[in-house]
């Protein structure tokens, strides 16, 4: 079982923690991780491009002139595609970009992402992510004390509004709960930091 140091927010080692082999020492399949990232990004796409067909354009309910006797071509509506202000024939419409990614594959990808981060020395465990007040300077001090840089994902077991609000001023520092954890987020950030409660929750859910 892999063993990691547990730090406090001052950067001091306060203990050790044994991690589950199933979650933090899983063999890494790069093809599966790539598939997980592609599926996640595809599922974020909104597909909002849209044009109106002749049935959706406002107006055009009256026949512009009588059928015969004018010398002009017959017309039933001023919203036909060949008219100005008419509908669009083959324009884009909202589409679903979502990709099916089975639950077992999703969970396997998350375990492998955690294992890859640990193997690359890009995962740290802290005893608690607690702050006395909402202040960005507290998070800044923690980033410096833990030598994390400015591209970090913090993972908590339950919503931590004090930490989340304090960290939101940093462009590439994000806070997420274990319920919303995914392989893309783990791979997108250079450093991943879990508190001990988050480690216990991840092992409880994903070790099965």
C-alpha positions as CSV (number, residue, x, y, z in Angstrom):
1,X,0.0,0.0,0.0
2,X,1.4,3.4,-0.9
3,X,2.2,5.7,2.0
4,X,2.1,9.5,1.8
5,X,3.0,12.3,4.2
6,X,0.1,14.3,5.7
7,X,0.8,18.1,5.8
8,X,-0.8,21.0,7.5
9,X,-1.5,24.3,5.8
10,X,1.9,25.6,7.1
11,X,3.7,23.0,5.1
12,X,4.7,20.9,8.0
13,X,4.5,17.1,8.0
14,X,2.0,16.1,10.7
15,X,1.7,12.4,10.0
16,X,1.5,9.6,7.5
17,X,-1.4,7.9,5.7
18,X,-1.6,4.6,4.0
19,X,-3.6,4.7,0.7
20,X,-5.6,2.0,-0.9
21,X,-3.9,0.0,-3.6
22,X,-7.1,-0.2,-5.6
23,X,-7.6,3.5,-5.8
24,X,-4.1,5.0,-5.7
25,X,-2.0,2.2,-7.2
26,X,-4.1,1.1,-10.1
27,X,-2.4,0.3,-13.5
28,X,-2.8,3.3,-15.8
29,X,-4.4,2.8,-19.2
30,X,-3.7,5.9,-21.2
31,X,-6.3,5.1,-23.9
32,X,-9.0,4.9,-21.2
33,X,-7.9,8.2,-19.7
34,X,-8.0,9.8,-23.2
35,X,-11.5,8.5,-23.7
36,X,-12.6,9.9,-20.4
37,X,-11.3,13.3,-21.2
38,X,-12.9,13.3,-24.7
39,X,-16.2,12.2,-23.2
40,X,-16.1,14.8,-20.5
41,X,-15.3,17.7,-22.9
42,X,-18.0,16.5,-25.4
43,X,-20.6,16.4,-22.7
44,X,-19.8,20.1,-21.8
45,X,-20.7,21.2,-25.3
46,X,-24.1,23.1,-25.5
47,X,-24.8,22.9,-29.3
48,X,-26.6,26.2,-29.3
49,X,-26.3,27.2,-33.0
50,X,-29.8,27.5,-34.5
51,X,-31.5,29.0,-37.5
52,X,-35.3,29.3,-38.2
53,X,-37.1,27.4,-40.8
54,X,-39.9,28.8,-42.8
55,X,-42.4,27.5,-40.2
56,X,-40.6,29.3,-37.4
57,X,-40.0,32.8,-39.0
58,X,-42.5,35.4,-37.8
59,X,-45.0,36.6,-40.3
60,X,-45.9,35.4,-43.8
61,X,-49.3,34.2,-42.9
62,X,-51.1,36.0,-45.7
63,X,-50.9,35.1,-49.3
64,X,-49.0,38.0,-50.8
65,X,-51.1,38.2,-54.0
66,X,-53.8,36.2,-55.8
67,X,-52.9,32.9,-57.5
68,X,-53.6,33.9,-61.1
69,X,-53.8,36.9,-63.3
70,X,-50.9,39.1,-61.9
71,X,-48.2,37.8,-64.3
72,X,-46.0,37.0,-61.4
73,X,-45.0,33.6,-60.0
74,X,-47.4,32.1,-57.6
75,X,-46.6,32.6,-54.0
76,X,-48.2,31.4,-50.8
77,X,-46.0,33.2,-48.2
78,X,-43.3,35.9,-47.9
79,X,-41.3,33.6,-45.6
80,X,-40.3,31.0,-48.2
81,X,-36.5,30.4,-48.3
82,X,-35.9,32.3,-51.5
83,X,-37.5,35.5,-50.1
84,X,-35.7,38.1,-48.1
85,X,-36.5,37.6,-44.4
86,X,-37.5,34.0,-45.3
87,X,-36.6,30.9,-43.5
88,X,-33.3,29.0,-43.8
89,X,-33.3,25.7,-45.6
90,X,-30.4,23.6,-44.3
91,X,-29.1,25.8,-41.5
92,X,-27.7,24.5,-38.2
93,X,-29.9,23.4,-35.3
94,X,-29.1,22.5,-31.7
95,X,-27.6,19.0,-31.5
96,X,-26.6,16.7,-28.7
97,X,-22.8,16.2,-28.5
98,X,-22.9,14.0,-25.5
99,X,-20.9,10.8,-25.5
100,X,-21.9,7.7,-23.5
101,X,-19.3,6.7,-21.0
102,X,-20.2,3.7,-18.9
103,X,-20.1,4.0,-15.1
104,X,-17.5,1.2,-14.7
105,X,-15.2,2.9,-17.2
106,X,-15.7,6.3,-15.6
107,X,-14.8,5.0,-12.1
108,X,-11.8,3.1,-13.5
109,X,-10.6,6.3,-15.2
110,X,-10.9,8.2,-12.0
111,X,-8.8,5.6,-10.1
112,X,-6.2,5.6,-12.8
113,X,-6.0,9.4,-12.8
114,X,-5.5,9.4,-9.0
115,X,-2.8,6.7,-9.4
116,X,-1.0,8.7,-12.2
117,X,-1.0,11.8,-10.0
118,X,0.5,10.0,-7.1
119,X,3.1,8.3,-9.2
120,X,4.1,11.7,-10.7
121,X,4.4,13.2,-7.2
122,X,1.6,15.6,-8.1
123,X,-0.8,14.6,-5.2
124,X,-0.6,15.9,-1.7
125,X,-2.7,15.1,1.4
126,X,-3.4,17.7,4.1
127,X,-5.0,17.2,7.4
128,X,-7.8,19.8,6.9
129,X,-8.7,22.6,4.6
130,X,-10.0,24.9,7.3
131,X,-9.7,28.7,7.4
132,X,-10.7,31.2,10.2
133,X,-12.3,33.6,7.7
134,X,-12.8,34.1,4.0
135,X,-9.5,35.6,2.9
136,X,-7.5,35.0,-0.3
137,X,-4.2,35.6,1.5
138,X,-4.8,32.5,3.6
139,X,-5.0,30.3,0.5
140,X,-2.0,32.2,-1.0
141,X,0.0,31.3,2.1
142,X,-1.0,27.7,1.9
143,X,0.0,27.5,-1.8
144,X,3.4,28.9,-0.9
145,X,3.9,26.8,2.2
146,X,3.0,23.5,0.4
147,X,5.0,24.6,-2.7
148,X,2.0,23.9,-5.0
149,X,2.4,26.6,-7.6
150,X,-0.7,28.3,-9.0
151,X,-2.5,25.5,-10.9
152,X,-4.1,23.4,-8.2
153,X,-7.2,21.3,-7.6
154,X,-8.4,21.1,-4.0
155,X,-10.7,18.1,-3.1
156,X,-12.9,18.1,-0.1
157,X,-15.3,15.5,1.2
158,X,-18.2,18.0,1.7
159,X,-18.8,21.5,0.5
160,X,-16.3,24.0,2.1
161,X,-17.6,27.4,1.3
162,X,-14.9,29.3,3.3
163,X,-12.1,27.7,1.4
164,X,-13.9,27.8,-2.0
165,X,-14.6,31.6,-1.7
166,X,-11.1,32.3,-0.5
167,X,-9.6,30.4,-3.5
168,X,-11.8,31.7,-6.2
169,X,-9.7,34.8,-7.0
170,X,-7.0,32.5,-8.4
171,X,-7.6,31.8,-12.1
172,X,-6.3,28.2,-12.0
173,X,-7.1,27.2,-8.5
174,X,-10.3,25.2,-8.2
175,X,-12.2,23.5,-5.3
176,X,-14.4,20.4,-5.8
177,X,-16.1,17.9,-3.7
178,X,-15.5,14.1,-4.0
179,X,-19.1,13.7,-5.3
180,X,-18.2,15.8,-8.4
181,X,-14.7,14.4,-8.8
182,X,-13.8,13.3,-12.4
183,X,-10.8,12.2,-14.3
184,X,-10.7,15.3,-16.5
185,X,-10.4,17.6,-13.5
186,X,-7.6,15.5,-11.9
187,X,-5.6,15.6,-15.2
188,X,-6.3,19.2,-16.0
189,X,-4.6,20.6,-12.9
190,X,-0.8,20.3,-12.2
191,X,-1.3,19.6,-8.5
192,X,-4.1,17.8,-6.6
193,X,-4.6,18.3,-2.9
194,X,-7.0,16.1,-0.9
195,X,-7.8,16.5,2.8
196,X,-7.9,13.3,4.9
197,X,-11.7,13.2,4.9
198,X,-11.7,13.4,1.1
199,X,-9.2,10.5,0.9
200,X,-11.4,8.4,3.2
201,X,-14.5,9.2,1.1
202,X,-12.8,8.4,-2.2
203,X,-11.5,5.1,-0.9
204,X,-15.0,4.3,0.4
205,X,-16.7,5.0,-2.9
206,X,-14.2,3.9,-5.5
207,X,-12.4,1.0,-3.8
208,X,-15.3,-1.3,-4.6
